[in-house]
Amino acid sequence: MIHTGMGPVQVNNLLATLNLPPVVPSTLKRREHKIDTTLETIAKKSCLDAQKEEIEKGNGKVEVSFDGGWQKRGTGWNYNSNTGHGSLIGKETGKVLQFSLRSKSCQICALHQSQNHTIPVHECSKNWDGSSKAMEPDMAISMARELEETGCPIDVIHGDNDSTTTSRLKAVFPSIEKKDDSNHTKKGITSKLYKLRQKYKVLKQPNVISYIGRCFMYAIKECQTKDPERLKKSLDIIVPHLYGDHSLCAKEDVTWCSYRKNPSQFRYRSLPEGKPLTCPSLRTDLSVIVNSQKGRAVSLTNLGSTQANENFNFIVSTKAPKNKSFGSSKSLTGRISASVLQKNEGHEYLEKVNKAVGLSPGEFTFKMALKTAAKRKLQKAKQNSLQGKRKRLVKKISKSRKEATMEIHEGVTYSKAAELNQEEELTQTAEIPKRLKLPENPFTFIVFDTETTGRGRNSDILQIAAGKDFNVYAQPRCNISDQASIVNGIQYNRGTNTMFHRGIQVRSKTLQEALLDFIEYLKKFPQPVLVGHNACSFDIPILCNRLAEFNLFTEFLSHAYGFVDTLKISKRVFKKSDVGNYKQENLVSKLTNCTYQAHDAKEDVRVLNVLFTEKLKKEVKDEDLFHISFHIVKMKYNEMLQQKCITAVAVAKLARNGVAPFHLQLAHVRNSGLKLLLNDLHVRLANKKFTSLVNFIEKEE
């Protein structure tokens, strides 16, 4: 073997100057080239077989759908891909009858031209010099001619209205009948509705636009193969139906409106609050859209579908991703040919390719292909069933509603030039608390208790105990009430600055130092959830008031995930007839073997930890979890409660999740999402009460 010290490209350049044929690389590329050629050959034969099958099933009439695709994503109407492909798929068989490819580049030609060398003889991938947009009509005409040459002339073609393909095709084949694509028809209607979205808030509600679009398509699909005048009457029903007038629905025998089945229980599933639209100006704009569709009544009475082509384009995108370029070589031809074979024959085509290129029999590959085909057949049957379609629609509506709810909570996170728009920044970006749930990630229940100078919420804290090893005494800034001192056994001598617990002197700190120590203790645990008996009514309010006094509440909030009250859980879990009362001393005595001296925070924590771990921990639900700021938020609803525009039960649920009146205002501003927010938080309000709440919020704004 002679080593020249040159690579394959340099060798071929030298051979080109000597007018000698290039060296074919004996590498993986050579094998790949052979496989691509084999795929193309088998794909063309598959198309010929599909043509014969289509003629037989269509009784001599050939009805096809056409669509093209590019190997590069376009922006708006700026399409500049170097490659594009097109397909004609039979209506009866659902198989590709013909496919075509256009490419504006060839890597071999480009290489030699850049070095001013003579271009050697090769299989050039370049076959197009025009614009990318012009590829689609050219491929349609080319494929139609090829079908005519093979004895399978087109009678009817389904296509969209995005290009001049139909007019150019009819110039060559005048007898071809055109059917508009139903999916593109729906997109055309919904795109007009999206343009109205900035003008009408109701269209920003989840599923409203999709529901109006479905109403249009129900009316159109019901009049297929009927006269255009019948379709016009069907379209005239849509706007009155959306605005609560169902007289025409019954008169014209409309099957897609369920009002007449049960008028008293009828609700619009996808319109806000299940009620009809009310905006007069929106009604005018919807009537304009209806009239525009009535002008197309002739074409709308006989719609086709390019869904099969869209599916084929998806298969192509999996084999030739749009973020990579394959069009400068024959590789793209092989990938599109493989897509044709998968569409026509399923994954079984792999065995044919293996045999054609001399690879192993591929018994395992064949078995996997059969298994995949059987699975796909079952999936397709489910998807095409009525139940499958309903399931997809329900799932789509649920997903849309969930997404809209998250956007209400999060505010503006992504929009055009969002960073440049500084107006009402707080309204746009402030987050609304989500529904409080027990953490999915690791978290810790921390049992705690406090002893105070009195029973009032403005009392000072004398002792804080938590977990197994935290216990701190705090120096009071006010006198300890006689009753509190008798109960907890704590005395404090202000003159000597000494504290005694049941007669024994204990080390004490300032209240601020004690609170800081408590915060530092909580930092050791992942997402700590505080657990206390009667904590909701006593310990937490006092603790929060003192934290706020020393400007430590925000810091505390960032470390404490929430709290649960064992008193409330006990009332739900244990019957009063079984336990007598729900005081901690009584529950510990009857449900555990512990003995202790009550009203010592450290001892209270020890026995409560036993009670909680053995009897209550497994009973804790999401509804038992409270936001740390529960009482602070609850107080902010006093004015709303006084004006009776919200119920006490609703306030308790909102405050439990940390949702304040300000958050309700934010939700109302964000696409009128107040109803979505309340539903997400499981807050139910009667229609009159909800209207009163909206009026109050708008008045406040």
C-alpha positions as CSV (number, residue, x, y, z in Angstrom):
1,M,0.0,0.0,0.0
2,I,1.3,3.4,-1.0
3,H,0.9,6.2,1.6
4,T,0.7,9.6,0.0
5,G,0.3,11.6,3.2
6,M,-2.9,13.1,1.7
7,G,-6.5,12.8,2.9
8,P,-9.4,11.6,0.7
9,V,-10.3,15.1,-0.3
10,Q,-6.8,16.0,-1.4
11,V,-6.5,12.7,-3.3
12,N,-9.7,13.4,-5.2
13,N,-8.6,16.9,-6.0
14,L,-5.4,15.6,-7.5
15,L,-7.3,13.0,-9.5
16,A,-9.7,15.7,-10.7
17,T,-6.7,17.7,-12.2
18,L,-5.7,14.5,-14.0
19,N,-9.2,13.9,-15.3
20,L,-9.4,10.7,-13.3
21,P,-12.5,9.4,-11.5
22,P,-12.6,10.1,-7.7
23,V,-11.8,7.4,-5.2
24,V,-14.9,6.0,-3.5
25,P,-14.1,5.8,0.3
26,S,-14.1,2.3,1.7
27,T,-15.4,3.6,5.0
28,L,-18.7,3.9,6.9
29,K,-19.7,6.7,4.5
30,R,-19.6,4.2,1.6
31,R,-21.9,1.8,3.5
32,E,-24.2,4.7,4.5
33,H,-24.4,5.8,0.8
34,K,-25.3,2.3,-0.2
35,I,-28.1,2.1,2.4
36,D,-29.5,5.5,1.4
37,T,-29.7,4.3,-2.3
38,T,-31.3,1.0,-1.2
39,L,-33.9,2.9,1.0
40,E,-34.8,5.1,-2.0
41,T,-35.2,2.2,-4.3
42,I,-37.4,0.2,-1.8
43,A,-39.4,3.4,-1.0
44,K,-40.2,4.0,-4.7
45,K,-41.4,0.4,-5.1
46,S,-43.6,0.8,-2.0
47,C,-45.1,3.9,-3.5
48,L,-45.9,2.0,-6.7
49,D,-47.6,-0.8,-4.7
50,A,-49.6,1.9,-2.7
51,Q,-50.8,3.5,-6.0
52,K,-52.2,0.2,-7.2
53,E,-53.9,-0.4,-3.9
54,E,-55.3,3.1,-3.9
55,I,-56.9,2.7,-7.4
56,E,-58.5,-0.6,-6.3
57,K,-59.9,0.8,-3.1
58,G,-61.1,4.0,-4.7
59,N,-62.8,2.2,-7.6
60,G,-60.5,3.9,-10.1
61,K,-60.9,7.4,-8.5
62,V,-57.7,8.7,-6.9
63,E,-58.1,11.2,-4.1
64,V,-55.0,12.4,-2.4
65,S,-53.8,14.9,0.2
66,F,-50.7,17.1,-0.4
67,D,-48.5,19.0,2.0
68,G,-44.8,20.1,2.0
69,G,-42.3,20.6,4.8
70,W,-38.9,22.3,5.2
71,Q,-35.9,21.0,7.1
72,K,-35.5,24.4,8.8
73,R,-37.9,26.2,11.1
74,G,-39.4,29.3,9.5
75,T,-40.1,32.5,11.4
76,G,-43.5,34.0,10.4
77,W,-43.4,34.1,6.6
78,N,-39.6,34.1,6.5
79,Y,-38.8,30.6,5.1
80,N,-35.3,30.2,3.8
81,S,-34.5,26.5,4.2
82,N,-32.1,24.9,1.8
83,T,-34.2,21.8,1.5
84,G,-37.8,20.8,1.4
85,H,-39.9,17.7,0.8
86,G,-43.5,17.0,-0.3
87,S,-45.8,14.0,-0.2
88,L,-49.0,12.8,-1.9
89,I,-51.0,10.5,0.4
90,G,-54.0,8.4,-0.7
91,K,-57.3,9.0,1.0
92,E,-58.3,5.3,1.0
93,T,-55.0,3.7,1.9
94,G,-53.4,6.4,4.0
95,K,-50.1,5.6,2.3
96,V,-47.6,7.7,0.5
97,L,-48.2,7.4,-3.3
98,Q,-45.4,9.7,-4.3
99,F,-42.7,11.9,-2.6
100,S,-40.3,14.5,-3.7
101,L,-37.3,16.4,-2.4
102,R,-35.8,19.8,-3.3
103,S,-32.3,20.9,-2.3
104,K,-30.4,24.1,-3.0
105,S,-26.9,22.8,-1.9
106,C,-24.4,20.0,-2.5
107,Q,-21.3,19.7,-0.2
108,I,-19.1,18.2,-2.9
109,C,-19.9,21.0,-5.4
110,A,-19.4,23.6,-2.7
111,L,-16.1,22.2,-1.7
112,H,-14.6,22.1,-5.2
113,Q,-16.0,25.5,-6.1
114,S,-14.5,27.1,-3.0
115,Q,-11.1,25.8,-4.1
116,N,-11.5,26.7,-7.8
117,H,-11.2,23.0,-8.7
118,T,-13.0,21.1,-11.4
119,I,-16.1,19.5,-10.0
120,P,-15.7,15.7,-10.4
121,V,-18.5,13.4,-11.6
122,H,-20.7,12.6,-8.6
123,E,-24.3,12.1,-7.6
124,C,-25.2,15.7,-6.9
125,S,-27.9,16.4,-4.3
126,K,-28.6,19.9,-5.6
127,N,-31.8,20.0,-7.8
128,W,-33.3,23.5,-7.1
129,D,-32.2,27.1,-7.7
130,G,-35.4,28.9,-6.8
131,S,-36.7,30.3,-3.5
132,S,-37.7,28.0,-0.6
133,K,-41.3,29.0,-0.8
134,A,-41.5,28.0,-4.5
135,M,-40.5,24.4,-3.7
136,E,-43.9,23.4,-2.6
137,P,-45.9,24.1,-5.8
138,D,-43.1,22.7,-8.0
139,M,-43.0,19.4,-6.0
140,A,-46.8,19.1,-6.3
141,I,-46.7,19.5,-10.1
142,S,-43.8,17.2,-10.4
143,M,-45.4,14.4,-8.3
144,A,-48.7,14.8,-10.1
145,R,-46.9,14.2,-13.5
146,E,-45.1,11.2,-12.1
147,L,-48.4,9.7,-10.9
148,E,-50.0,10.3,-14.3
149,E,-47.0,8.5,-16.0
150,T,-47.5,5.5,-13.7
151,G,-51.2,5.2,-14.5
152,C,-52.5,6.8,-11.3
153,P,-53.7,10.3,-12.3
154,I,-55.1,12.5,-9.5
155,D,-58.9,13.3,-9.5
156,V,-59.2,15.2,-6.2
157,I,-56.5,16.8,-4.0
158,H,-56.8,18.0,-0.4
159,G,-54.6,20.9,0.5
160,D,-54.2,24.1,2.6
161,N,-54.5,27.6,1.3
162,D,-51.0,28.7,2.5
163,S,-49.5,28.7,-1.0
164,T,-50.4,29.0,-4.7
165,T,-50.0,25.3,-5.2
166,T,-53.6,24.7,-6.3
167,S,-53.7,27.5,-8.9
168,R,-50.4,26.4,-10.4
169,L,-51.5,22.7,-10.3
170,K,-54.8,23.5,-12.0
171,A,-52.9,25.4,-14.8
172,V,-51.3,22.1,-15.7
173,F,-54.1,19.7,-14.7
174,P,-57.4,21.6,-15.1
175,S,-59.6,18.6,-14.2
176,I,-58.2,18.2,-10.7
177,E,-60.8,19.1,-8.0
178,K,-59.5,20.9,-4.8
179,K,-60.8,20.4,-1.3
180,D,-59.7,22.7,1.5
181,D,-58.1,21.3,4.6
182,S,-60.3,21.2,7.7
183,N,-57.5,21.7,10.2
184,H,-56.2,24.8,8.4
185,T,-59.8,26.1,8.1
186,K,-60.1,25.8,11.9
187,K,-56.7,27.5,12.4
188,G,-57.8,30.4,10.2
189,I,-60.9,30.9,12.4
190,T,-59.0,30.7,15.7
191,S,-56.2,33.0,14.4
192,K,-58.9,35.7,13.9
193,L,-60.1,35.1,17.5
194,Y,-56.6,35.4,18.8
195,K,-56.3,38.8,17.1
196,L,-59.4,39.9,19.1
197,R,-57.8,38.6,22.4
198,Q,-56.2,41.9,23.3
199,K,-59.5,43.7,22.9
200,Y,-61.7,41.4,25.0
201,K,-60.7,40.0,28.4
202,V,-63.1,37.1,28.1
203,L,-61.1,35.6,25.2
204,K,-58.1,35.4,27.5
205,Q,-59.9,32.9,29.7
206,P,-58.7,29.3,29.2
207,N,-60.6,27.3,26.5
208,V,-62.9,30.1,25.4
209,I,-61.2,30.6,22.0
210,S,-60.9,26.8,21.5
211,Y,-64.6,26.4,22.3
212,I,-65.7,29.0,19.9
213,G,-63.5,27.4,17.2
214,R,-65.1,24.0,17.9
215,C,-68.5,25.6,17.5
216,F,-67.6,26.8,14.1
217,M,-66.2,23.4,13.1
218,Y,-69.3,21.6,14.5
219,A,-71.5,23.8,12.3
220,I,-69.3,23.2,9.3
221,K,-68.8,19.5,9.7
222,E,-72.5,18.9,10.2
223,C,-73.2,20.3,6.7
224,Q,-70.6,18.3,4.7
225,T,-71.9,17.1,1.3
226,K,-74.9,19.4,1.8
227,D,-75.8,22.6,-0.1
228,P,-74.1,25.9,0.8
229,E,-77.4,27.5,1.9
230,R,-77.8,24.9,4.6
231,L,-74.2,25.7,5.8
232,K,-75.0,29.4,5.9
233,K,-78.0,28.8,8.2
234,S,-75.8,26.5,10.3
235,L,-73.2,29.3,10.7
236,D,-75.9,31.8,11.7
237,I,-76.7,29.7,14.7
238,I,-73.2,30.0,16.3
239,V,-73.3,33.6,17.7
240,P,-76.8,33.3,19.2
241,H,-75.8,30.0,20.7
242,L,-72.7,31.6,22.4
243,Y,-75.0,34.4,23.7
244,G,-77.6,32.0,25.3
245,D,-80.2,32.1,22.5
246,H,-80.9,28.4,21.6
247,S,-84.1,28.9,19.7
248,L,-82.3,28.4,16.3
249,C,-80.5,25.4,17.7
250,A,-83.8,23.6,18.2
251,K,-85.3,24.9,15.0
252,E,-82.5,23.8,12.7
253,D,-82.1,20.4,14.5
254,V,-78.5,21.1,15.6
255,T,-77.0,17.9,17.2
256,W,-73.9,19.6,18.6
257,C,-75.9,21.8,21.0
258,S,-77.1,19.8,24.1
259,Y,-79.4,22.6,25.4
260,R,-82.6,20.9,24.4
261,K,-81.7,17.6,26.2
262,N,-81.9,19.3,29.6
263,P,-82.4,23.1,29.4
264,S,-82.6,23.6,33.2
265,Q,-79.2,21.9,33.8
266,F,-77.4,23.3,30.7
267,R,-74.1,25.0,31.3
268,Y,-71.3,26.0,28.9
269,R,-68.3,23.9,30.0
270,S,-65.7,26.1,28.4
271,L,-67.1,29.6,29.0
272,P,-66.5,31.5,32.2
273,E,-68.7,30.3,35.1
274,G,-70.6,28.2,32.6
275,K,-72.6,31.3,31.5
276,P,-73.1,32.6,27.9
277,L,-71.1,35.6,26.6
278,T,-72.5,39.0,27.2
279,C,-70.2,41.6,25.5
280,P,-72.2,43.4,22.7
281,S,-69.1,44.5,20.8
282,L,-67.6,41.0,20.8
283,R,-70.9,39.8,19.3
284,T,-70.5,42.2,16.4
285,D,-66.9,41.0,15.8
286,L,-67.9,37.4,15.9
287,S,-70.7,38.1,13.4
288,V,-68.1,39.5,11.1
289,I,-66.1,36.3,11.3
290,V,-69.3,34.3,10.6
291,N,-70.0,36.4,7.5
292,S,-66.4,35.8,6.2
293,Q,-67.0,32.1,6.5
294,K,-70.4,32.3,4.8
295,G,-68.6,33.8,1.8
296,R,-66.6,30.5,1.6
297,A,-69.7,28.3,2.0
298,V,-69.2,26.5,-1.3
299,S,-65.7,25.3,-0.4
300,L,-66.6,24.7,3.3
301,T,-69.3,22.1,2.3
302,N,-66.7,19.7,1.0
303,L,-63.6,19.8,3.2
304,G,-60.7,17.4,3.0
305,S,-57.8,16.7,5.4
306,T,-54.0,16.8,5.3
307,Q,-53.6,15.2,8.7
308,A,-51.9,12.2,7.1
309,N,-49.3,14.5,5.6
310,E,-48.7,16.2,8.9
311,N,-48.1,12.8,10.4
312,F,-45.6,12.0,7.7
313,N,-43.8,15.3,8.2
314,F,-43.5,14.4,11.9
315,I,-41.9,11.1,11.0
316,V,-39.5,13.0,8.8
317,S,-38.6,15.3,11.6
318,T,-37.7,12.4,13.8
319,K,-35.2,11.1,11.2
320,A,-34.0,14.5,10.0
321,P,-34.2,16.9,12.9
322,K,-34.6,20.5,12.0
323,N,-31.7,21.7,14.1
324,K,-29.3,19.7,11.9
325,S,-28.5,19.9,8.2
326,F,-28.6,16.8,6.0
327,G,-29.5,18.4,2.6
328,S,-26.0,18.8,1.2
329,S,-25.7,15.1,0.7
330,K,-27.7,12.0,-0.2
331,S,-28.3,11.4,3.5
332,L,-31.5,13.4,3.4
333,T,-32.9,11.3,0.6
334,G,-32.3,8.2,2.6
335,R,-34.0,9.6,5.7
336,I,-37.1,10.8,3.8
337,S,-37.2,7.4,2.0
338,A,-37.1,5.6,5.4
339,S,-40.0,7.9,6.5
340,V,-42.0,6.9,3.5
341,L,-41.4,3.2,4.3
342,Q,-42.4,3.6,7.9
343,K,-45.6,5.4,6.9
344,N,-46.5,2.8,4.3
345,E,-45.3,-0.5,5.8
346,G,-44.6,0.2,9.5
347,H,-41.3,-0.8,11.1
348,E,-41.3,-4.1,9.2
349,Y,-39.5,-2.2,6.4
350,L,-36.2,-2.7,8.4
351,E,-36.1,-6.4,7.5
352,K,-36.3,-5.6,3.8
353,V,-33.5,-3.1,4.0
354,N,-31.3,-5.5,5.9
355,K,-31.7,-8.2,3.3
356,A,-31.2,-5.8,0.4
357,V,-27.8,-4.5,1.7
358,G,-26.7,-7.9,2.9
359,L,-26.9,-7.4,6.6
360,S,-27.8,-10.2,9.1
361,P,-31.3,-11.7,8.9
362,G,-32.3,-9.4,11.8
363,E,-34.7,-11.8,13.5
364,F,-34.7,-9.8,16.7
365,T,-35.3,-6.6,14.6
366,F,-38.2,-8.2,12.8
367,K,-39.8,-9.3,16.1
368,M,-39.5,-5.9,17.6
369,A,-40.9,-4.4,14.4
370,L,-44.0,-6.7,14.7
371,K,-44.4,-5.8,18.3
372,T,-44.1,-2.1,17.6
373,A,-46.7,-2.4,14.7
374,A,-49.2,-4.2,16.9
375,K,-48.8,-1.6,19.7
376,R,-49.2,1.2,17.2
377,K,-52.3,-0.5,15.7
378,L,-53.9,-0.7,19.1
379,Q,-53.0,2.9,19.9
380,K,-54.5,4.1,16.6
381,A,-57.7,2.2,17.3
382,K,-58.0,3.9,20.7
383,Q,-57.2,7.3,19.3
384,N,-59.8,7.1,16.5
385,S,-62.6,5.8,18.9
386,L,-65.2,8.3,20.2
387,Q,-63.9,7.7,23.8
388,G,-60.3,8.3,22.7
389,K,-61.3,11.6,21.1
390,R,-63.3,12.7,24.1
391,K,-60.4,11.8,26.4
392,R,-58.0,13.9,24.4
393,L,-60.4,16.8,24.4
394,V,-60.9,16.6,28.2
395,K,-57.2,16.3,28.7
396,K,-56.5,19.3,26.5
397,I,-59.1,21.4,28.3
398,S,-57.7,20.3,31.7
399,K,-54.1,21.1,30.6
400,S,-55.2,24.5,29.3
401,R,-57.0,25.3,32.5
402,K,-54.0,24.2,34.6
403,E,-51.6,26.3,32.5
404,A,-53.8,29.3,32.8
405,T,-54.0,28.9,36.6
406,M,-50.3,28.6,36.9
407,E,-49.9,31.9,34.8
408,I,-52.3,33.6,37.2
409,H,-50.1,32.5,40.2
410,E,-46.8,33.4,38.5
411,G,-47.7,36.6,36.7
412,V,-45.7,37.6,33.6
413,T,-42.7,35.3,33.2
414,Y,-42.3,35.3,29.4
415,S,-43.7,37.8,26.8
416,K,-42.4,39.9,24.0
417,A,-39.9,42.5,25.3
418,A,-41.1,41.7,28.9
419,E,-37.9,43.2,30.4
420,L,-38.4,46.5,28.5
421,N,-42.0,46.9,29.7
422,Q,-41.6,48.4,33.2
423,E,-45.2,49.6,33.6
424,E,-47.0,48.1,36.6
425,E,-44.0,45.8,37.2
426,L,-45.3,44.7,40.6
427,T,-48.7,43.7,39.2
428,Q,-47.0,41.8,36.4
429,T,-44.3,39.9,38.2
430,A,-45.6,39.5,41.8
431,E,-46.4,35.8,42.6
432,I,-49.6,34.7,44.2
433,P,-49.1,31.8,46.7
434,K,-50.1,28.4,45.4
435,R,-52.3,26.0,47.2
436,L,-50.4,24.8,50.3
437,K,-49.5,21.1,50.3
438,L,-47.3,18.9,52.3
439,P,-43.8,19.0,50.6
440,E,-43.0,16.2,48.2
441,N,-39.3,16.6,48.8
442,P,-37.8,15.6,52.2
443,F,-39.3,17.7,55.1
444,T,-39.3,17.5,58.8
445,F,-42.0,17.7,61.4
446,I,-40.7,19.8,64.3
447,V,-42.9,19.6,67.5
448,F,-42.7,22.9,69.5
449,D,-44.4,24.7,72.4
450,T,-44.2,28.1,74.1
451,E,-45.0,29.4,77.6
452,T,-46.1,33.1,77.9
453,T,-46.7,35.9,80.3
454,G,-50.5,35.6,79.7
455,R,-53.2,34.3,77.4
456,G,-53.5,37.4,75.2
457,R,-51.8,37.5,71.8
458,N,-49.7,40.5,72.8
459,S,-48.1,38.5,75.6
460,D,-44.4,38.0,75.8
461,I,-42.8,34.6,75.4
462,L,-41.1,33.1,78.4
463,Q,-40.0,29.7,77.1
464,I,-39.6,28.1,73.6
465,A,-39.0,24.4,73.3
466,A,-38.7,22.4,70.0
467,G,-37.6,19.0,68.8
468,K,-35.4,16.8,71.1
469,D,-32.9,19.3,72.2
470,F,-34.0,22.9,71.8
471,N,-35.1,24.8,75.0
472,V,-34.6,28.5,75.7
473,Y,-35.9,30.9,78.3
474,A,-36.7,34.5,77.4
475,Q,-36.7,37.5,79.7
476,P,-40.1,39.1,79.7
477,R,-40.5,42.9,79.1
478,C,-43.8,43.0,81.0
479,N,-45.1,41.5,84.3
480,I,-46.0,37.8,84.3
481,S,-49.7,37.4,85.3
482,D,-50.3,35.6,88.5
483,Q,-52.4,33.0,86.7
484,A,-49.7,32.3,84.1
485,S,-47.1,32.0,86.8
486,I,-49.1,29.5,88.7
487,V,-49.7,27.4,85.5
488,N,-46.2,27.4,84.1
489,G,-44.2,27.9,87.3
490,I,-42.0,30.7,85.9
491,Q,-41.0,33.8,87.9
492,Y,-38.7,36.6,86.9
493,N,-36.9,39.1,89.2
494,R,-36.4,42.2,87.2
495,G,-34.1,43.8,89.8
496,T,-31.6,41.0,89.7
497,N,-32.4,39.9,86.1
498,T,-32.8,36.3,87.2
499,M,-35.5,33.7,86.1
500,F,-36.8,30.8,88.1
501,H,-38.7,27.7,86.8
502,R,-40.5,25.9,89.6
503,G,-38.1,27.4,92.1
504,I,-34.9,26.5,90.2
505,Q,-32.9,29.3,88.6
506,V,-32.5,28.9,84.9
507,R,-30.4,30.7,82.3
508,S,-32.3,33.2,80.3
509,K,-31.8,35.5,77.2
510,T,-33.4,38.5,75.8
511,L,-36.5,37.7,73.7
512,Q,-34.8,38.8,70.5
513,E,-31.9,36.5,71.2
514,A,-34.3,33.6,71.9
515,L,-36.1,34.1,68.7
516,L,-32.8,34.3,66.7
517,D,-31.8,31.0,68.3
518,F,-35.1,29.4,67.3
519,I,-34.6,30.5,63.7
520,E,-31.0,29.1,63.7
521,Y,-32.3,25.8,65.1
522,L,-34.9,25.5,62.3
523,K,-32.2,26.1,59.6
524,K,-30.8,22.7,60.4
525,F,-33.8,20.9,59.0
526,P,-35.1,20.6,55.4
527,Q,-38.5,22.4,55.0
528,P,-39.5,22.2,58.7
529,V,-43.2,22.0,59.5
530,L,-44.0,23.1,63.0
531,V,-46.3,20.9,65.1
532,G,-48.1,22.3,68.1
533,H,-51.2,21.6,70.2
534,N,-53.7,24.5,69.9
535,A,-50.9,26.3,68.0
536,C,-53.3,27.8,65.5
537,S,-55.2,29.8,68.2
538,F,-52.4,30.5,70.7
539,D,-48.7,29.7,70.0
540,I,-48.4,30.8,66.3
541,P,-50.2,34.1,66.6
542,I,-48.1,35.1,69.7
543,L,-44.9,33.9,68.0
544,C,-45.6,35.8,64.8
545,N,-46.4,39.0,66.6
546,R,-43.1,38.9,68.5
547,L,-41.2,38.0,65.3
548,A,-42.8,41.0,63.5
549,E,-42.0,43.3,66.4
550,F,-38.3,42.5,65.9
551,N,-38.4,42.5,62.1
552,L,-37.6,38.8,62.1
553,F,-40.9,37.5,60.6
554,T,-39.7,37.5,56.9
555,E,-36.5,35.6,58.0
556,F,-38.6,33.1,60.0
557,L,-41.0,32.7,57.0
558,S,-38.1,31.7,54.7
559,H,-37.2,28.8,56.9
560,A,-40.5,27.5,58.4
561,Y,-42.6,25.8,55.6
562,G,-45.9,25.9,57.6
563,F,-47.5,24.5,60.7
564,V,-50.1,21.9,61.8
565,D,-52.3,21.9,64.8
566,T,-52.7,18.6,66.6
567,L,-55.8,19.9,68.3
568,K,-57.6,20.2,65.0
569,I,-56.3,16.8,63.8
570,S,-57.4,15.1,67.0
571,K,-60.9,16.5,66.7
572,R,-61.1,15.0,63.2
573,V,-59.5,11.6,64.1
574,F,-60.9,10.8,67.6
575,K,-64.5,10.8,68.7
576,K,-65.2,13.0,71.7
577,S,-67.1,10.1,73.3
578,D,-63.9,8.0,73.2
579,V,-61.5,10.5,74.6
580,G,-63.6,12.8,76.7
581,N,-61.9,16.1,75.8
582,Y,-59.1,17.2,73.5
583,K,-56.7,18.8,76.0
584,Q,-53.2,17.7,75.5
585,E,-52.9,16.3,79.1
586,N,-56.0,14.2,78.6
587,L,-55.0,12.8,75.1
588,V,-51.5,11.9,76.3
589,S,-53.0,10.2,79.4
590,K,-55.5,8.1,77.4
591,L,-53.6,7.4,74.2
592,T,-50.0,7.0,75.4
593,N,-48.1,5.5,78.3
594,C,-46.3,8.8,79.1
595,T,-46.4,10.7,82.4
596,Y,-45.2,14.3,82.6
597,Q,-45.6,17.7,84.3
598,A,-47.8,19.8,82.1
599,H,-47.2,23.4,81.1
600,D,-43.4,23.0,80.9
601,A,-42.7,23.7,77.3
602,K,-39.8,21.1,77.2
603,E,-42.0,18.4,78.8
604,D,-45.0,19.3,76.6
605,V,-42.9,18.9,73.5
606,R,-41.5,15.5,74.7
607,V,-45.0,13.9,75.2
608,L,-46.6,15.7,72.2
609,N,-43.9,14.2,70.0
610,V,-44.9,10.7,71.3
611,L,-48.6,11.4,70.7
612,F,-48.0,12.9,67.3
613,T,-45.6,10.1,66.1
614,E,-47.7,7.2,67.3
615,K,-51.2,8.4,66.7
616,L,-51.5,11.5,64.5
617,K,-48.6,11.7,62.1
618,K,-50.1,9.3,59.6
619,E,-53.4,11.2,59.7
620,V,-51.9,14.5,58.5
621,K,-53.4,15.8,55.2
622,D,-52.7,18.8,53.0
623,E,-55.8,20.5,54.5
624,D,-54.2,20.3,58.0
625,L,-51.2,22.5,56.8
626,F,-51.4,26.2,57.5
627,H,-49.3,29.1,56.2
628,I,-47.2,30.7,58.9
629,S,-48.8,34.1,58.2
630,F,-52.4,32.6,58.6
631,H,-53.5,35.1,61.3
632,I,-51.9,38.1,59.8
633,V,-53.5,37.5,56.4
634,K,-56.9,36.6,58.0
635,M,-57.0,40.0,59.7
636,K,-56.7,41.8,56.3
637,Y,-60.1,40.4,55.2
638,N,-61.9,42.2,58.0
639,E,-63.3,44.9,55.7
640,M,-64.5,42.3,53.2
641,L,-66.2,40.4,55.9
642,Q,-67.9,43.5,57.3
643,Q,-69.3,44.3,53.8
644,K,-70.4,40.6,53.4
645,C,-68.7,40.2,50.0
646,I,-67.0,37.0,51.2
647,T,-67.7,34.3,53.7
648,A,-65.7,33.4,56.8
649,V,-65.1,29.9,55.5
650,A,-63.6,31.3,52.3
651,V,-61.4,33.6,54.2
652,A,-60.1,30.8,56.4
653,K,-59.2,28.8,53.3
654,L,-57.5,31.8,51.6
655,A,-55.6,32.7,54.7
656,R,-54.5,29.1,55.2
657,N,-52.7,29.3,51.9
658,G,-51.3,32.7,52.6
659,V,-53.5,34.4,50.0
660,A,-54.3,38.0,51.0
661,P,-56.8,40.5,49.4
662,F,-53.9,42.0,47.4
663,H,-53.4,38.6,45.7
664,L,-57.1,38.5,44.8
665,Q,-56.7,41.9,43.1
666,L,-53.7,40.6,41.2
667,A,-55.7,37.6,40.0
668,H,-58.5,39.8,38.8
669,V,-56.2,42.0,36.8
670,R,-54.4,39.0,35.2
671,N,-56.9,38.0,32.5
672,S,-59.8,38.1,35.0
673,G,-58.4,35.1,36.6
674,L,-60.1,35.4,40.0
675,K,-62.4,32.5,39.4
676,L,-59.5,30.3,38.4
677,L,-57.6,31.2,41.5
678,L,-60.5,30.5,43.8
679,N,-61.1,27.1,42.1
680,D,-57.5,26.2,42.4
681,L,-57.6,27.0,46.2
682,H,-60.8,25.0,46.6
683,V,-62.7,28.1,47.6
684,R,-66.4,28.0,46.6
685,L,-68.5,31.1,46.4
686,A,-72.1,31.5,45.3
687,N,-72.6,33.5,42.2
688,K,-74.0,36.5,44.1
689,K,-71.2,36.5,46.6
690,F,-68.6,36.2,43.8
691,T,-70.1,39.2,42.0
692,S,-70.0,41.2,45.3
693,L,-66.3,40.2,45.7
694,V,-65.5,41.3,42.1
695,N,-67.3,44.6,42.6
696,F,-65.4,45.2,45.9
697,I,-62.1,44.5,44.2
698,E,-62.8,46.8,41.3
699,K,-63.9,49.5,43.7
700,E,-60.7,49.2,45.6
701,E,-58.6,49.3,42.4
